[in-house]
Structure formats: structure tokens, C-alpha cells
Amino acid sequence: MAVTIWWEDMQPGTVRELGTTSVTKEEIREFAAKYDPQPFHLDEEAGRASLFGALVASGWQTCGLAMRLTVDNLLRHTDSKGSPGLESLKWLKPVYPGDVLSLRHTIVESRALRKRPDTGMVRARWEMFNQQGDKVMEMEGYGFFGRRKPATEEELARIDAQRAGA
């Protein structure tokens, strides 16, 4: 697929809705059995007896669902160069079988990289909501993206001046 979104298009304040997904009882159990085998993710009765009151998805599964939406509806259209990681991750409400989840992606910060003139870095916030509009997850982290055009010598000099003043 051709690149249609470059680092230059990812300015602070840019918001993208990255689609919806849902999760079934079977998917919750399958994920839990393989990656997070806590009783409230595996068994409906254990879920009812837990503070969640029902079978719930693992938070890590929720992250995986967010990643899939991000790849399908954003990263496939970029020159993504990976990520150095997350700054924060919060699971705010449980995700239940049948929940319909939507993902919002907001650029918080964008900056050129001195040592990689063909690459820029963004800090973004992902917010996942259920069908009632309740925020179930929020995470913030970084990504590296290809630039439409490498940084000019003038831009690199500005970066150096900003760092010297910091």
C-alpha cells in the first residue's frame, strides 16, 4: 500500500477515529488461556464472583485490539518505523463479551529528529471507548515515521539551537 500519511501530516491536535471492533466470549477465553489465564478471564462463574461481576477481557487483549485498529486504519498508510514504547497505559473499565469498542488517536507532540533527518517522532494518545461512550483504556506513547522530505540544514540548525537553549 502506498504511503499517504507522513510525519509532516501528524501535527499536534490531529485526531483520527480508527474504527471499531468487538470481542466475543470465545475470543476472551482463547486469549486468556494463552496469555493471561486469570480465572475471571477464563470462566463465567469466576467472573461473576469477581469484582467485575462477569467474564471480562484481559487488559492486554484490549491493547491488542487497539493495536490491530491502529495498524489497519493508520500505520498501513504511513512509513511507520516502529516505536520506542509507551509512556502510560490505563485500563479504566472492564471490557465484556459483546462490547463494541471504538478507538480515537490524537497526536500530542511531534518533533524532527536531528540524527535521522528522514524520520520524525510523534507522541500520541489512544483512547478506547465502549458502545456507551465509556472510556475503557487510555495509553500514550511514541512512534517514528518517515518524512515526506528529509529535514533541511536550516531545520537541523533550529533543532540544535532549541537543544542548546534547553
C-alpha positions in Angstrom: 0.0 0.0 0.0 1.3 3.5 -0.9 2.2 5.9 1.9 -0.5 8.6 2.2 0.3 9.8 5.7 3.7 11.2 6.5 5.3 12.6 9.7 4.5 16.1 8.4 0.8 15.2 8.5 0.9 14.3 12.2 0.8 17.7 13.8 -0.3 18.1 17.5 -4.0 18.2 17.8 -4.6 15.9 14.8 -7.4 13.4 15.8 -8.2 10.3 13.9 -11.1 7.8 14.6 -9.5 4.4 14.0 -12.6 2.3 13.7 -14.5 -0.2 15.8 -14.1 -3.8 16.9 -15.8 -6.2 19.3 -14.8 -9.2 21.3 -16.6 -12.5 21.9 -16.7 -14.8 24.9 -14.7 -17.4 22.9 -12.0 -14.8 22.0 -11.7 -13.7 25.6 -11.2 -17.2 26.8 -8.8 -18.1 24.0 -6.6 -15.1 24.6 -6.7 -15.7 28.4 -5.8 -19.3 28.1 -2.8 -18.4 26.1 -1.6 -15.2 27.6 -3.4 -14.1 30.8 -5.0 -17.2 32.5 -6.7 -15.4 35.4 -10.0 -17.0 36.4 -12.2 -14.0 35.6 -10.9 -14.1 32.0 -11.4 -17.8 31.6 -14.6 -18.8 33.4 -18.0 -17.1 33.6 -18.7 -18.2 37.1 -15.3 -16.9 38.3 -16.1 -13.7 36.5 -19.4 -13.3 38.3 -17.7 -13.9 41.6 -15.0 -11.3 40.8 -15.2 -7.5 41.3 -16.1 -7.3 37.6 -19.3 -9.3 38.0 -18.9 -11.2 34.7 -16.3 -12.7 32.4 -14.0 -9.9 31.2 -11.3 -9.4 28.6 -7.7 -9.1 29.6 -6.4 -5.6 29.5 -3.6 -6.9 27.3 -6.2 -8.2 24.9 -7.7 -4.7 24.8 -4.3 -3.4 23.9 -4.0 -5.9 21.1 -7.4 -4.9 19.8 -6.3 -1.2 19.8 -3.1 -2.2 18.0 -5.0 -4.0 15.3 -7.2 -1.0 14.7 -4.1 1.3 14.7 -2.4 -0.9 12.1 -5.4 -1.3 9.9 -6.6 2.3 9.9 -3.4 4.3 10.4 0.0 2.5 10.3 -0.7 0.8 6.9 -1.0 4.2 5.4 2.3 5.5 6.9 6.0 4.9 6.7 6.0 3.6 10.2 9.5 2.9 11.6 8.5 1.4 14.9 8.1 2.7 18.4 10.4 3.2 21.4 7.5 2.4 23.7 4.7 3.6 25.8 4.7 6.4 28.4 1.5 5.3 30.1 -1.3 2.7 30.0 -4.5 2.7 31.9 -7.3 0.2 31.9 -10.2 2.3 33.1 -13.2 0.0 32.8 -13.6 -3.7 32.1 -14.4 -5.0 28.6 -17.2 -7.5 28.5 -18.1 -10.1 25.7 -20.1 -8.3 23.0 -18.8 -4.8 23.8 -18.3 -2.7 20.7 -15.1 -0.7 21.1 -14.0 2.4 19.2 -10.5 3.9 19.1 -9.5 7.5 18.9 -5.9 8.5 18.2 -4.7 12.1 19.0 -1.2 13.5 18.2 0.1 15.2 21.4 3.6 16.2 20.2 5.6 16.0 17.0 9.3 16.7 16.5 12.0 16.2 14.0 15.0 14.0 14.8 18.5 15.5 14.5 20.2 12.2 13.9 17.7 10.9 11.4 16.7 13.7 9.0 14.4 11.3 7.1 12.4 10.4 10.3 10.2 12.3 12.7 8.8 11.2 16.1 5.3 11.7 17.5 3.8 11.2 20.9 0.2 10.1 20.6 -2.7 9.3 22.9 -5.0 6.3 22.2 -8.5 6.3 23.8 -10.7 3.3 23.5 -14.4 3.6 24.3 -17.2 1.1 24.6 -20.7 1.4 23.0 -21.9 3.5 25.9 -19.2 6.0 25.3 -17.3 5.0 28.5 -13.5 5.2 28.2 -12.2 1.7 28.8 -8.5 2.2 28.0 -6.0 5.1 27.5 -2.4 4.9 26.5 0.3 7.3 25.5 3.4 6.6 23.6 5.8 7.3 20.8 6.2 6.4 17.2 8.8 7.0 14.5 7.5 7.9 11.0 9.1 8.6 7.6 9.1 12.2 6.4 7.9 13.3 3.1 11.2 15.2 2.7 14.3 14.9 4.9 15.0 17.8 7.3 16.8 20.7 5.7 20.1 22.2 7.1 18.0 25.1 8.4 15.7 22.8 10.3 18.6 20.9 11.7 20.2 24.2 12.9 16.9 25.1 14.6 16.8 21.8 16.4 20.4 22.3 17.6 19.6 25.8 18.8 16.5 24.6 20.7 18.6 21.9 22.4 21.3 24.4 23.3 18.7 26.6 24.9 17.0 23.8 26.8 
